[in-house]
Amino acid sequence: QVLDVMCNSNLLVHIENFSAFYRKDLQYAFSTKIADSLAMGVGFMLYAPPEVACSKYLKDNEAAFVVNDKDELFKTLKTLTENPEYCRRYSKKARELAEKNHNFTNNANRFQEVLREVVSGG
């Protein structure tokens, strides 16, 4: 049922913690829920500090609406709720990115390559 709800949504939103305690760890973290959301083919918005890994990744790949401050959040949400068709602006790039970098088979193959390199001393 979760996948049905996600596929039939206009906008998926992922929020990361802005507190100083979590910001340092989030510089290197990446939620698997983001990859799942990118693959849905619907609008996706991330609300997170600018220095965290997922903010940089999604901005660099133009795969989502990336919002880094509260003032921008309210403006973006207003725009997206008033213009549902605008929500899909990054959908194609998001799906392509999910297929390229978050595909189970590709990731399993890459992991095996890394293990072979480590074992062979490469």
ChimeraX attribute file (.defattr): number of C-alpha atoms within 10 A of each C-alpha:
attribute: neighborCount
match mode: 1-to-1
recipient: residues
	/A:1	6
	/A:2	7
	/A:3	11
	/A:4	9
	/A:5	10
	/A:6	17
	/A:7	17
	/A:8	12
	/A:9	16
	/A:10	19
	/A:11	21
	/A:12	19
	/A:13	15
	/A:14	14
	/A:15	12
	/A:16	17
	/A:17	13
	/A:18	17
	/A:19	9
	/A:20	8
	/A:21	9
	/A:22	12
	/A:23	18
	/A:24	13
	/A:25	11
	/A:26	20
	/A:27	16
	/A:28	11
	/A:29	12
	/A:30	14
	/A:31	12
	/A:32	9
	/A:33	10
	/A:34	20
	/A:35	18
	/A:36	16
	/A:37	24
	/A:38	27
	/A:39	22
	/A:40	20
	/A:41	23
	/A:42	23
	/A:43	28
	/A:44	27
	/A:45	25
	/A:46	21
	/A:47	21
	/A:48	24
	/A:49	22
	/A:50	17
	/A:51	14
	/A:52	22
	/A:53	17
	/A:54	23
	/A:55	23
	/A:56	16
	/A:57	14
	/A:58	20
	/A:59	15
	/A:60	10
	/A:61	12
	/A:62	16
	/A:63	23
	/A:64	27
	/A:65	23
	/A:66	25
	/A:67	22
	/A:68	18
	/A:69	13
	/A:70	11
	/A:71	9
	/A:72	13
	/A:73	18
	/A:74	12
	/A:75	11
	/A:76	16
	/A:77	17
	/A:78	11
	/A:79	13
	/A:80	19
	/A:81	13
	/A:82	11
	/A:83	11
	/A:84	14
	/A:85	12
	/A:86	14
	/A:87	23
	/A:88	19
	/A:89	17
	/A:90	20
	/A:91	20
	/A:92	16
	/A:93	18
	/A:94	26
	/A:95	20
	/A:96	15
	/A:97	19
	/A:98	21
	/A:99	16
	/A:100	12
	/A:101	11
	/A:102	18
	/A:103	14
	/A:104	12
	/A:105	10
	/A:106	13
	/A:107	13
	/A:108	11
	/A:109	11
	/A:110	12
	/A:111	12
	/A:112	12
	/A:113	12
	/A:114	13
	/A:115	13
	/A:116	12
	/A:117	11
	/A:118	10
	/A:119	9
	/A:120	8
	/A:121	7
	/A:122	8
